[in-house]
């Protein structure tokens, strides 16, 4: 089983991202499970969402404490929450920021820094980064295909919104695949 933990703030679409990633994974032929964890339920408060992937049925229902992957939608969370908790060698951390730097990662964790906010603003017209980061995740992890992600986005959003969100996801996917981040 592989596990993803998404760190964001209320209103950034972390729960939607988890659901769409799980849908894309299921479409791709693996079992998937997505669920949120909320603390203070208000816009801007730290939230987490989780996704599990497995070739076998998933019976585990706890939060994810030792993720293989993390996505950080808001880099200011790094100072408020230990987003890297439980990560080990071979893991992948994707952070939405324009700042390259030392993020004090655990040994052996691969870091991908992408300015998903800038991409979302250019492609969608709003600073909502969840679909952009899903594209980066697809490229970095191989857990979901770009085609399955497109299908999940098209299933969730109206046509025009789906097109702009997929454009953002595809752009991030290509940047990660080309090593441009």
C-alpha positions as CSV (number, residue, x, y, z in Angstrom):
1,X,0.0,0.0,0.0
2,X,1.2,3.5,-0.8
3,X,-0.1,6.6,1.0
4,X,-0.4,10.3,0.3
5,X,-1.0,13.1,2.7
6,X,-2.1,16.5,1.5
7,X,-1.5,19.6,3.7
8,X,-3.5,22.7,2.9
9,X,-5.7,25.4,4.4
10,X,-9.5,25.4,4.5
11,X,-10.8,26.5,1.1
12,X,-7.8,25.5,-1.0
13,X,-9.4,22.3,-2.3
14,X,-7.3,19.7,-0.4
15,X,-10.3,17.4,0.1
16,X,-11.3,17.8,-3.6
17,X,-7.7,16.9,-4.6
18,X,-7.7,13.8,-2.5
19,X,-11.1,12.7,-4.0
20,X,-10.0,13.3,-7.6
21,X,-6.6,11.5,-7.1
22,X,-8.5,8.5,-5.7
23,X,-10.9,8.6,-8.6
24,X,-8.1,8.7,-11.1
25,X,-6.3,5.9,-9.3
26,X,-9.4,3.7,-9.3
27,X,-9.9,4.4,-13.0
28,X,-6.3,3.3,-13.5
29,X,-7.1,-0.1,-11.9
30,X,-6.0,0.1,-8.3
31,X,-8.0,0.3,-5.1
32,X,-8.0,3.8,-3.7
33,X,-9.4,5.5,-0.6
34,X,-9.7,9.3,0.1
35,X,-10.8,11.0,3.3
36,X,-10.2,14.3,5.1
37,X,-9.2,15.3,8.6
38,X,-10.3,18.7,9.9
39,X,-9.2,20.6,13.0
40,X,-10.8,24.0,13.3
41,X,-13.4,24.1,10.6
42,X,-12.9,27.5,9.0
43,X,-11.5,29.0,5.9
44,X,-7.7,29.3,6.2
45,X,-7.3,26.8,9.1
46,X,-4.8,23.9,8.5
47,X,-6.5,20.8,7.0
48,X,-5.2,17.4,5.9
49,X,-6.6,15.0,3.3
50,X,-5.4,11.5,2.7
51,X,-5.3,9.0,-0.2
52,X,-4.3,5.3,-0.1
53,X,-3.4,3.3,-3.1
54,X,-3.3,-0.5,-3.2
55,X,-3.5,-3.5,-5.5
56,X,-5.6,-5.2,-2.9
57,X,-8.7,-4.1,-1.0
58,X,-8.0,-1.4,1.6
59,X,-9.3,-2.2,5.0
60,X,-7.3,0.3,7.0
61,X,-9.3,3.4,8.2
62,X,-6.8,5.4,10.2
63,X,-5.2,8.7,9.3
64,X,-1.9,8.5,7.5
65,X,1.2,8.8,9.7
66,X,3.9,7.5,7.5
67,X,3.2,8.8,4.0
68,X,5.1,7.9,0.9
69,X,4.1,11.2,-0.6
70,X,3.0,14.6,0.6
71,X,1.6,17.6,-1.2
72,X,1.9,21.0,0.6
73,X,-0.5,23.5,-0.9
74,X,0.6,26.4,1.2
75,X,4.2,26.6,2.1
76,X,3.5,28.7,5.2
77,X,2.2,25.5,6.7
78,X,5.8,24.2,6.9
79,X,6.4,26.7,9.8
80,X,3.1,25.8,11.6
81,X,2.8,22.0,11.1
82,X,5.4,19.3,10.8
83,X,4.4,18.4,7.3
84,X,7.3,16.0,6.8
85,X,6.4,13.9,9.9
86,X,6.6,10.2,9.2
87,X,8.3,10.5,5.8
88,X,11.2,8.2,5.1
89,X,13.8,7.5,2.4
90,X,12.3,7.2,-1.0
91,X,9.4,9.5,-0.3
92,X,8.4,12.5,-2.5
93,X,7.4,15.9,-1.1
94,X,5.7,18.4,-3.5
95,X,5.6,21.9,-2.2
96,X,3.7,24.8,-3.8
97,X,6.2,27.7,-3.6
98,X,8.3,29.8,-5.8
99,X,11.2,29.6,-3.3
100,X,13.8,27.0,-3.6
101,X,15.6,26.4,-0.3
102,X,16.4,24.2,2.6
103,X,13.1,22.7,3.9
104,X,14.8,20.4,6.4
105,X,13.6,17.2,4.7
106,X,14.1,13.8,6.1
107,X,17.1,11.9,4.6
108,X,16.3,10.4,1.2
109,X,13.1,12.3,0.5
110,X,12.9,13.8,-3.0
111,X,11.7,17.4,-3.1
112,X,9.7,19.0,-5.9
113,X,9.2,22.7,-5.7
114,X,6.6,24.1,-8.1
115,X,5.0,27.5,-8.2
116,X,1.5,26.1,-8.6
117,X,-0.1,29.4,-7.6
118,X,1.4,31.2,-10.7
119,X,0.3,28.3,-13.0
120,X,-3.2,28.4,-11.5
121,X,-3.4,32.1,-11.9
122,X,-2.3,31.9,-15.6
123,X,-4.4,28.9,-16.6
124,X,-7.5,29.1,-14.3
125,X,-7.5,32.7,-13.4
126,X,-7.7,32.0,-9.7
127,X,-5.0,31.0,-7.1
128,X,-6.6,27.6,-6.5
129,X,-3.8,25.2,-6.8
130,X,-5.2,21.7,-6.2
131,X,-5.5,20.5,-9.8
132,X,-2.1,22.0,-10.6
133,X,-0.5,20.0,-7.8
134,X,-2.4,16.9,-8.9
135,X,-0.6,17.1,-12.2
136,X,2.7,17.4,-10.5
137,X,1.8,14.5,-8.3
138,X,0.9,12.3,-11.3
139,X,4.2,13.0,-13.0
140,X,6.3,12.6,-9.8
141,X,4.7,9.5,-8.4
142,X,3.3,7.5,-11.4
143,X,0.4,6.5,-9.1
144,X,-2.1,8.1,-11.5
145,X,-2.0,8.7,-15.3
146,X,-2.6,12.1,-16.8
147,X,-5.4,10.6,-18.8
148,X,-7.2,9.2,-15.7
149,X,-6.7,12.6,-14.0
150,X,-8.3,14.3,-17.0
151,X,-11.3,12.0,-16.7
152,X,-11.6,12.7,-13.0
153,X,-11.5,16.5,-13.5
154,X,-14.0,16.3,-16.4
155,X,-16.3,14.2,-14.3
156,X,-16.2,16.7,-11.4
157,X,-16.3,20.1,-13.0
158,X,-18.4,21.8,-15.7
159,X,-16.8,21.8,-19.2
160,X,-15.1,25.2,-19.2
161,X,-13.8,24.9,-15.6
162,X,-12.6,21.3,-16.3
163,X,-10.7,22.5,-19.4
164,X,-8.8,25.3,-17.5
165,X,-8.2,23.0,-14.5
166,X,-6.8,20.2,-16.7
167,X,-4.6,22.8,-18.6
168,X,-3.1,23.7,-15.2
169,X,-2.6,20.0,-14.3
170,X,-1.1,19.2,-17.6
171,X,1.3,22.1,-17.5
172,X,2.6,21.0,-14.0
173,X,2.8,17.4,-15.2
174,X,4.9,18.4,-18.1
175,X,7.2,20.6,-16.0
176,X,7.9,17.8,-13.5
177,X,8.4,15.2,-16.3
178,X,10.8,17.6,-18.1
179,X,12.7,18.4,-14.9
180,X,11.8,22.1,-15.1
181,X,11.0,22.4,-11.4
